[in-house]
Amino acid sequence: MPKVSIVIPTYNRARYVTEAIDSVLSQTFLDYEVIVVDDGSTDNTKDVLRRYGDKIRYMYQPNSGVGAARNAGVRSAVGEWLAFLDSDDIWLPEYLSCQMEQASQNPSAHTLMTNSVRFEADGSSLNVFQHYGIDYPETDKNGLCLIERPLSLILQKGNPGFPTTMFKRESFIRVGLFNENVTISEDLEAIAYMCLQGPLSLCAKPLAHTIRRKETIRNLGSRWYSDNIYCRVSLQTLYGNLRMQRALTYLEKRVLIKVLGANTRALGNLYLRNGELFKARRSYVEAFSQDLSMKSLMKVLVSYLPRTMAANSTKSTSE
């Protein structure tokens, strides 16, 4: 029985998926299984994967979305830990070794995460933890840090790197796997609920390369740029469901309220820029009811200005 089960969902990525798989087969840590879930590809993905033989477990399913593909892999997995790698990203050779070192040093952790370098479509790159503002002074000499109550960090900073995240399999099954009803932020939702299961261990070393490409697949992160309203509404649902969790501490509830209010204001801004004044005003009022902040109150007042003046007032800020 392998220590780690690695799930790689893919859809029409024949050009890139082999690089992802090769990066797994080059790991210095060897106690793993690789499960590739082909989510209904119409290109030659199946053909290019034949070369791996029994080094990987290939599964095919009708196109159902990335959440369903990951869930299919999870249900087939037998390892103690679940690792997820997108089919166009790569791990550096020490990635699994570092993650298992985290698991060894922090046996109470239910989630493990390392830093990564993200390469943008325009050729630029960035350190992901630095980009998301994840700065923690209590790291040890190996760059490791254990956060006992990690939900507030994830809510405030977002999802800094799902392809560098691992879950205890039994804990993840207990929270209910991935939400198959959404096509964006299902990874953030999974991490958020896992943060309620137990501590999060972080490693500051960038041990993966995540790559942003110009593609049209609807469940990619690029949808944030093409369908912002849908993405914000999806976050509204996620935050609303989290508010009903009894395990939340008072601090986590306060952070969640702040994040929910900010997201609702951002949704109002999007409606206003689209000329949907009534929807914008309704969002601002809702944001104020969620979090009695001056920002939300000012947005409510702005929504009563003439339409052009109100729209211009949102151009300089997403708040």
C-alpha positions as CSV (number, residue, x, y, z in Angstrom):
1,M,0.0,0.0,0.0
2,P,1.7,3.3,-1.1
3,K,2.2,6.2,1.3
4,V,1.0,8.8,-1.2
5,S,-1.7,8.6,-3.9
6,I,-1.2,11.2,-6.6
7,V,-4.3,12.3,-8.6
8,I,-3.8,14.0,-11.9
9,P,-7.0,15.1,-13.7
10,T,-6.6,16.0,-17.3
11,Y,-8.7,17.2,-20.2
12,N,-7.4,17.7,-23.7
13,R,-3.8,18.3,-22.3
14,A,-1.9,15.7,-24.4
15,R,0.7,18.4,-25.1
16,Y,1.5,19.0,-21.4
17,V,0.3,16.0,-19.3
18,T,3.5,14.0,-19.9
19,E,5.6,16.7,-18.4
20,A,3.5,16.6,-15.2
21,I,3.8,12.8,-15.1
22,D,7.5,12.8,-15.8
23,S,8.0,15.2,-12.9
24,V,6.3,12.7,-10.6
25,L,8.3,9.8,-11.9
26,S,11.5,11.8,-11.2
27,Q,10.7,12.2,-7.4
28,T,13.4,11.3,-4.9
29,F,10.6,9.8,-2.7
30,L,9.3,6.6,-4.3
31,D,6.5,5.3,-2.2
32,Y,3.5,6.5,-4.3
33,E,0.9,5.6,-6.9
34,V,-0.1,7.7,-9.8
35,I,-3.7,7.9,-10.9
36,V,-4.4,9.9,-14.1
37,V,-8.1,10.6,-14.6
38,D,-9.0,11.5,-18.2
39,D,-12.1,13.7,-18.0
40,G,-13.4,12.9,-21.5
41,S,-10.5,14.2,-23.6
42,T,-11.2,14.4,-27.3
43,D,-7.5,14.7,-28.3
44,N,-4.9,12.0,-28.2
45,T,-4.4,12.0,-24.5
46,K,-5.0,8.2,-24.2
47,D,-2.5,7.5,-26.9
48,V,0.4,9.5,-25.4
49,L,-0.2,7.9,-22.0
50,R,0.3,4.4,-23.2
51,R,4.0,4.7,-23.0
52,Y,3.9,4.7,-19.2
53,G,2.4,1.2,-19.0
54,D,1.9,0.1,-15.4
55,K,3.8,3.2,-14.0
56,I,0.5,5.0,-13.9
57,R,-3.2,3.9,-13.4
58,Y,-5.2,5.4,-16.2
59,M,-8.9,6.1,-15.7
60,Y,-11.4,7.5,-18.3
61,Q,-14.7,9.1,-17.6
62,P,-17.2,11.2,-19.6
63,N,-16.4,14.9,-19.3
64,S,-17.8,15.9,-15.9
65,G,-15.5,18.7,-14.6
66,V,-12.3,18.8,-12.6
67,G,-14.0,18.2,-9.3
68,A,-15.6,15.0,-10.5
69,A,-12.3,13.9,-12.0
70,R,-10.4,14.5,-8.8
71,N,-13.1,12.7,-6.9
72,A,-12.9,9.6,-9.2
73,G,-9.1,9.5,-8.4
74,V,-9.7,9.9,-4.7
75,R,-12.2,7.0,-4.6
76,S,-9.7,4.8,-6.3
77,A,-6.8,5.9,-4.1
78,V,-5.4,3.7,-1.3
79,G,-2.5,5.9,0.0
80,E,-2.4,7.5,3.5
81,W,-1.9,10.9,1.8
82,L,-3.6,12.4,-1.2
83,A,-1.6,14.7,-3.5
84,F,-3.0,16.6,-6.4
85,L,-1.2,17.8,-9.5
86,D,-2.7,19.7,-12.4
87,S,-1.9,18.2,-15.8
88,D,0.1,21.2,-16.9
89,D,2.2,21.8,-13.8
90,I,5.3,20.1,-12.5
91,W,6.9,19.2,-9.2
92,L,10.6,19.6,-8.5
93,P,12.3,16.3,-7.6
94,E,12.3,16.9,-3.8
95,Y,8.6,17.8,-3.6
96,L,7.3,14.6,-2.2
97,S,10.3,14.2,0.1
98,C,9.7,17.6,1.6
99,Q,6.0,16.9,2.1
100,M,6.7,13.6,3.8
101,E,9.2,15.4,6.0
102,Q,6.5,17.8,7.0
103,A,4.2,14.8,7.8
104,S,6.9,13.3,9.9
105,Q,7.7,16.4,11.9
106,N,4.1,17.5,12.3
107,P,2.1,14.3,12.8
108,S,-1.0,16.3,13.9
109,A,-1.3,18.0,10.5
110,H,-4.2,17.1,8.2
111,T,-3.0,19.3,5.3
112,L,0.5,19.9,3.9
113,M,1.4,22.7,1.6
114,T,4.6,24.0,0.0
115,N,5.5,27.1,-1.8
116,S,5.8,27.3,-5.6
117,V,6.8,29.5,-8.5
118,R,4.1,30.6,-10.9
119,F,4.8,31.3,-14.5
120,E,2.3,33.7,-16.1
121,A,1.1,33.5,-19.7
122,D,3.1,36.7,-20.5
123,G,6.4,35.0,-19.5
124,S,6.8,36.6,-16.0
125,S,7.1,34.6,-12.8
126,L,6.4,35.1,-9.1
127,N,6.9,33.5,-5.8
128,V,3.4,32.3,-4.8
129,F,3.7,32.7,-1.0
130,Q,5.1,36.2,-1.4
131,H,2.4,37.1,-3.9
132,Y,-0.3,36.0,-1.6
133,G,1.3,37.7,1.4
134,I,2.0,34.5,3.4
135,D,4.7,35.5,5.8
136,Y,5.2,33.6,9.0
137,P,8.2,34.3,11.3
138,E,7.9,31.1,13.3
139,T,9.4,28.8,10.6
140,D,12.2,26.5,11.6
141,K,15.6,26.1,9.9
142,N,14.0,23.9,7.2
143,G,11.4,26.6,6.4
144,L,8.5,24.6,8.1
145,C,5.7,26.0,10.1
146,L,2.6,24.4,11.7
147,I,-0.6,26.4,12.0
148,E,-3.0,25.0,14.5
149,R,-6.1,26.9,13.3
150,P,-5.4,27.6,9.6
151,L,-8.8,28.6,8.3
152,S,-8.4,32.4,9.0
153,L,-5.1,32.3,6.9
154,I,-6.8,30.6,4.0
155,L,-9.8,32.9,4.1
156,Q,-7.7,36.0,4.2
157,K,-5.0,34.9,1.7
158,G,-6.9,32.6,-0.6
159,N,-5.6,29.4,-2.2
160,P,-1.9,29.9,-2.7
161,G,-1.2,26.6,-4.4
162,F,-3.4,23.6,-4.8
163,P,-0.9,21.6,-6.9
164,T,1.4,21.8,-3.9
165,T,-1.2,20.7,-1.3
166,M,-1.7,17.2,0.2
167,F,-4.5,15.9,2.4
168,K,-4.8,13.0,4.8
169,R,-7.0,10.7,2.8
170,E,-9.3,9.6,5.7
171,S,-9.8,13.3,6.7
172,F,-10.7,14.3,3.2
173,I,-13.2,11.5,2.7
174,R,-14.8,12.6,6.0
175,V,-15.3,16.2,4.7
176,G,-17.1,15.0,1.6
177,L,-14.5,15.3,-1.3
178,F,-14.7,18.0,-3.9
179,N,-17.8,20.0,-4.7
180,E,-18.8,18.8,-8.2
181,N,-21.5,21.5,-8.6
182,V,-19.0,24.3,-9.2
183,T,-16.3,24.9,-11.9
184,I,-14.2,27.4,-10.0
185,S,-12.8,27.6,-6.4
186,E,-13.6,24.0,-5.7
187,D,-10.0,23.7,-4.5
188,L,-10.3,26.6,-2.1
189,E,-13.5,25.0,-0.7
190,A,-11.7,21.7,-0.2
191,I,-8.8,23.4,1.6
192,A,-11.1,25.5,3.8
193,Y,-13.0,22.5,5.0
194,M,-9.8,20.5,5.6
195,C,-8.6,23.5,7.7
196,L,-11.5,22.7,10.1
197,Q,-10.2,19.1,10.4
198,G,-6.8,20.0,11.9
199,P,-3.5,21.8,11.6
200,L,-1.9,22.9,8.3
201,S,1.9,22.5,7.8
202,L,3.6,25.0,5.5
203,C,6.9,24.7,3.8
204,A,8.5,28.0,2.5
205,K,10.6,26.3,-0.2
206,P,9.3,26.7,-3.7
207,L,9.1,23.0,-4.8
208,A,6.8,23.2,-7.9
209,H,6.2,25.2,-11.0
210,T,2.6,26.2,-11.7
211,I,1.9,27.5,-15.2
212,R,-0.8,29.8,-16.4
213,R,-1.7,29.3,-20.1
214,K,-4.0,31.0,-22.5
215,E,-6.7,28.4,-22.8
216,T,-10.5,28.4,-23.0
217,I,-11.3,25.4,-20.7
218,R,-14.1,26.7,-18.4
219,N,-12.8,25.2,-15.2
220,L,-9.4,26.8,-15.3
221,G,-8.4,29.7,-13.1
222,S,-8.4,32.0,-16.2
223,R,-12.2,32.1,-15.7
224,W,-11.5,34.8,-13.1
225,Y,-10.7,37.1,-16.1
226,S,-13.6,36.0,-18.3
227,D,-16.5,35.5,-16.0
228,N,-15.8,37.4,-12.8
229,I,-19.4,37.5,-11.7
230,Y,-19.8,33.8,-11.7
231,C,-16.6,33.4,-9.7
232,R,-17.8,36.0,-7.1
233,V,-21.2,34.3,-6.8
234,S,-19.4,30.9,-6.3
235,L,-17.4,32.4,-3.5
236,Q,-20.6,33.8,-1.9
237,T,-22.0,30.3,-1.8
238,L,-18.7,28.9,-0.3
239,Y,-18.5,31.6,2.4
240,G,-22.2,31.2,3.2
241,N,-21.9,27.5,3.7
242,L,-18.8,27.9,5.9
243,R,-20.8,30.3,8.2
244,M,-23.0,27.4,9.1
245,Q,-20.1,25.3,10.4
246,R,-20.3,24.8,14.2
247,A,-16.6,24.2,14.6
248,L,-15.7,27.9,13.8
249,T,-14.0,29.9,16.5
250,Y,-15.1,33.5,17.3
251,L,-12.0,34.8,15.4
252,E,-12.7,32.6,12.4
253,K,-16.3,33.9,12.3
254,R,-15.1,37.5,12.4
255,V,-12.6,36.9,9.6
256,L,-15.3,35.1,7.5
257,I,-17.7,38.0,7.9
258,K,-15.0,40.5,6.8
259,V,-14.1,38.3,3.7
260,L,-17.8,37.7,2.9
261,G,-18.5,41.5,3.0
262,A,-15.5,42.3,0.8
263,N,-16.6,39.7,-1.7
264,T,-20.1,41.0,-1.8
265,R,-18.9,44.6,-2.4
266,A,-16.7,43.3,-5.2
267,L,-19.7,41.6,-6.7
268,G,-21.6,44.9,-6.5
269,N,-18.7,46.6,-8.3
270,L,-19.0,44.2,-11.1
271,Y,-22.7,44.7,-11.5
272,L,-22.3,48.4,-11.4
273,R,-19.6,48.4,-14.2
274,N,-22.1,46.3,-16.2
275,G,-24.7,48.9,-15.8
276,E,-26.9,46.7,-13.5
277,L,-27.5,49.4,-10.9
278,F,-30.3,47.6,-9.0
279,K,-28.2,44.4,-8.6
280,A,-25.2,46.5,-7.5
281,R,-27.2,48.4,-4.9
282,R,-28.7,45.1,-3.6
283,S,-25.2,43.7,-3.3
284,Y,-23.9,46.7,-1.4
285,V,-26.8,46.6,1.0
286,E,-26.2,42.9,1.6
287,A,-22.5,43.6,2.2
288,F,-23.4,46.2,4.8
289,S,-25.8,43.8,6.5
290,Q,-23.0,41.2,6.6
291,D,-20.3,43.5,7.9
292,L,-21.2,46.9,9.3
293,S,-18.2,48.6,7.7
294,M,-17.7,52.1,6.5
295,K,-16.7,50.8,3.1
296,S,-19.9,49.0,2.6
297,L,-21.9,52.0,3.8
298,M,-20.1,54.3,1.3
299,K,-20.9,51.8,-1.5
300,V,-24.6,51.9,-0.6
301,L,-24.6,55.7,-0.8
302,V,-22.6,55.6,-4.1
303,S,-25.2,53.4,-5.7
304,Y,-27.7,56.2,-5.4
305,L,-25.6,58.5,-7.5
306,P,-26.4,59.0,-11.2
307,R,-25.4,55.8,-13.0
308,T,-22.3,57.3,-14.8
309,M,-20.9,58.9,-11.6
310,A,-21.5,55.6,-9.6
311,A,-19.7,53.5,-12.3
312,N,-16.7,55.9,-12.4
313,S,-16.4,55.7,-8.6
314,T,-15.6,51.9,-8.8
315,K,-12.8,52.1,-11.5
316,S,-10.0,52.8,-9.1
317,T,-10.8,50.1,-6.5
318,S,-12.1,46.6,-6.3
319,E,-13.2,47.2,-2.7
